[in-house]
């Protein structure tokens, strides 16, 4: 694959996901493929919007999104009690 277009994001910023979840649809000249998560996490920021083509001009290793590890139970409790 030389280039692909972000067809759609299946999760929004702030959404958590599990390993194996399809985060986005990538469209190429031959097929549409799902971009699967390897580990669970949270989408912190989407950097490339749908309809944008990424490929050689972007360079390899460019970021499509910023991910965070899933929150721990302690972090969830702290967040809950700090908001009360």
C-alpha positions as protocol buffer text, in pm:
chain_id: "A"
residue {
  index: 1
  type: UNK
  ca { x: 0 y: 0 z: 0 }
}
residue {
  index: 2
  type: UNK
  ca { x: 149 y: 333 z: -103 }
}
residue {
  index: 3
  type: UNK
  ca { x: -128 y: 561 z: 20 }
}
residue {
  index: 4
  type: UNK
  ca { x: -463 y: 540 z: 191 }
}
residue {
  index: 5
  type: UNK
  ca { x: -746 y: 767 z: 293 }
}
residue {
  index: 6
  type: UNK
  ca { x: -904 y: 774 z: 636 }
}
residue {
  index: 7
  type: UNK
  ca { x: -1259 y: 672 z: 551 }
}
residue {
  index: 8
  type: UNK
  ca { x: -1410 y: 701 z: 897 }
}
residue {
  index: 9
  type: UNK
  ca { x: -1315 y: 688 z: 1261 }
}
residue {
  index: 10
  type: UNK
  ca { x: -1518 y: 431 z: 1455 }
}
residue {
  index: 11
  type: UNK
  ca { x: -1437 y: 592 z: 1791 }
}
residue {
  index: 12
  type: UNK
  ca { x: -1432 y: 955 z: 1905 }
}
residue {
  index: 13
  type: UNK
  ca { x: -1179 y: 1138 z: 2119 }
}
residue {
  index: 14
  type: UNK
  ca { x: -1212 y: 1023 z: 2480 }
}
residue {
  index: 15
  type: UNK
  ca { x: -1357 y: 683 z: 2387 }
}
residue {
  index: 16
  type: UNK
  ca { x: -1197 y: 371 z: 2531 }
}
residue {
  index: 17
  type: UNK
  ca { x: -1146 y: 57 z: 2324 }
}
residue {
  index: 18
  type: UNK
  ca { x: -1033 y: -303 z: 2365 }
}
residue {
  index: 19
  type: UNK
  ca { x: -759 y: -490 z: 2179 }
}
residue {
  index: 20
  type: UNK
  ca { x: -885 y: -600 z: 1839 }
}
residue {
  index: 21
  type: UNK
  ca { x: -1130 y: -310 z: 1802 }
}
residue {
  index: 22
  type: UNK
  ca { x: -1138 y: -152 z: 1456 }
}
residue {
  index: 23
  type: UNK
  ca { x: -1044 y: 211 z: 1524 }
}
residue {
  index: 24
  type: UNK
  ca { x: -1071 y: 342 z: 1169 }
}
residue {
  index: 25
  type: UNK
  ca { x: -1147 y: 242 z: 811 }
}
residue {
  index: 26
  type: UNK
  ca { x: -860 y: 297 z: 568 }
}
residue {
  index: 27
  type: UNK
  ca { x: -953 y: 320 z: 199 }
}
residue {
  index: 28
  type: UNK
  ca { x: -701 y: 239 z: -74 }
}
residue {
  index: 29
  type: UNK
  ca { x: -733 y: 212 z: -450 }
}
residue {
  index: 30
  type: UNK
  ca { x: -796 y: -163 z: -412 }
}
residue {
  index: 31
  type: UNK
  ca { x: -981 y: -220 z: -82 }
}
residue {
  index: 32
  type: UNK
  ca { x: -1112 y: -79 z: 243 }
}
residue {
  index: 33
  type: UNK
  ca { x: -939 y: -218 z: 550 }
}
residue {
  index: 34
  type: UNK
  ca { x: -995 y: -186 z: 921 }
}
residue {
  index: 35
  type: UNK
  ca { x: -719 y: -39 z: 1137 }
}
residue {
  index: 36
  type: UNK
  ca { x: -718 y: -265 z: 1443 }
}
residue {
  index: 37
  type: UNK
  ca { x: -595 y: -181 z: 1791 }
}
residue {
  index: 38
  type: UNK
  ca { x: -324 y: -411 z: 1923 }
}
residue {
  index: 39
  type: UNK
  ca { x: -381 y: -318 z: 2288 }
}
residue {
  index: 40
  type: UNK
  ca { x: -664 y: -159 z: 2488 }
}
residue {
  index: 41
  type: UNK
  ca { x: -656 y: 216 z: 2539 }
}
residue {
  index: 42
  type: UNK
  ca { x: -824 y: 554 z: 2509 }
}
residue {
  index: 43
  type: UNK
  ca { x: -819 y: 788 z: 2207 }
}
residue {
  index: 44
  type: UNK
  ca { x: -674 y: 1114 z: 2339 }
}
residue {
  index: 45
  type: UNK
  ca { x: -664 y: 1310 z: 2012 }
}
residue {
  index: 46
  type: UNK
  ca { x: -742 y: 1239 z: 1645 }
}
residue {
  index: 47
  type: UNK
  ca { x: -479 y: 1411 z: 1430 }
}
residue {
  index: 48
  type: UNK
  ca { x: -596 y: 1311 z: 1079 }
}
residue {
  index: 49
  type: UNK
  ca { x: -957 y: 1378 z: 985 }
}
residue {
  index: 50
  type: UNK
  ca { x: -1168 y: 1157 z: 754 }
}
residue {
  index: 51
  type: UNK
  ca { x: -1107 y: 1219 z: 386 }
}
residue {
  index: 52
  type: UNK
  ca { x: -737 y: 1298 z: 427 }
}
residue {
  index: 53
  type: UNK
  ca { x: -499 y: 1083 z: 225 }
}
residue {
  index: 54
  type: UNK
  ca { x: -185 y: 965 z: 400 }
}
residue {
  index: 55
  type: UNK
  ca { x: 108 y: 808 z: 219 }
}
residue {
  index: 56
  type: UNK
  ca { x: 460 y: 874 z: 101 }
}
residue {
  index: 57
  type: UNK
  ca { x: 431 y: 1253 z: 128 }
}
residue {
  index: 58
  type: UNK
  ca { x: 348 y: 1211 z: 498 }
}
residue {
  index: 59
  type: UNK
  ca { x: 645 y: 989 z: 555 }
}
residue {
  index: 60
  type: UNK
  ca { x: 641 y: 662 z: 742 }
}
residue {
  index: 61
  type: UNK
  ca { x: 585 y: 676 z: 1113 }
}
residue {
  index: 62
  type: UNK
  ca { x: 358 y: 981 z: 1107 }
}
residue {
  index: 63
  type: UNK
  ca { x: 92 y: 984 z: 1377 }
}
residue {
  index: 64
  type: UNK
  ca { x: -276 y: 940 z: 1293 }
}
residue {
  index: 65
  type: UNK
  ca { x: -393 y: 972 z: 1654 }
}
residue {
  index: 66
  type: UNK
  ca { x: -264 y: 994 z: 2009 }
}
residue {
  index: 67
  type: UNK
  ca { x: -348 y: 706 z: 2240 }
}
residue {
  index: 68
  type: UNK
  ca { x: -338 y: 665 z: 2616 }
}
residue {
  index: 69
  type: UNK
  ca { x: -332 y: 342 z: 2816 }
}
residue {
  index: 70
  type: UNK
  ca { x: -665 y: 246 z: 2973 }
}
residue {
  index: 71
  type: UNK
  ca { x: -722 y: 405 z: 3314 }
}
residue {
  index: 72
  type: UNK
  ca { x: -668 y: 195 z: 3622 }
}
residue {
  index: 73
  type: UNK
  ca { x: -940 y: 146 z: 3883 }
}
residue {
  index: 74
  type: UNK
  ca { x: -755 y: 386 z: 4116 }
}
residue {
  index: 75
  type: UNK
  ca { x: -748 y: 658 z: 3848 }
}
residue {
  index: 76
  type: UNK
  ca { x: -1121 y: 614 z: 3779 }
}
residue {
  index: 77
  type: UNK
  ca { x: -1204 y: 644 z: 4149 }
}
residue {
  index: 78
  type: UNK
  ca { x: -983 y: 952 z: 4186 }
}
residue {
  index: 79
  type: UNK
  ca { x: -1149 y: 1116 z: 3885 }
}
residue {
  index: 80
  type: UNK
  ca { x: -1496 y: 1035 z: 4024 }
}
residue {
  index: 81
  type: UNK
  ca { x: -1431 y: 1170 z: 4375 }
}
residue {
  index: 82
  type: UNK
  ca { x: -1256 y: 1484 z: 4249 }
}
residue {
  index: 83
  type: UNK
  ca { x: -1565 y: 1579 z: 4050 }
}
residue {
  index: 84
  type: UNK
  ca { x: -1808 y: 1557 z: 4344 }
}
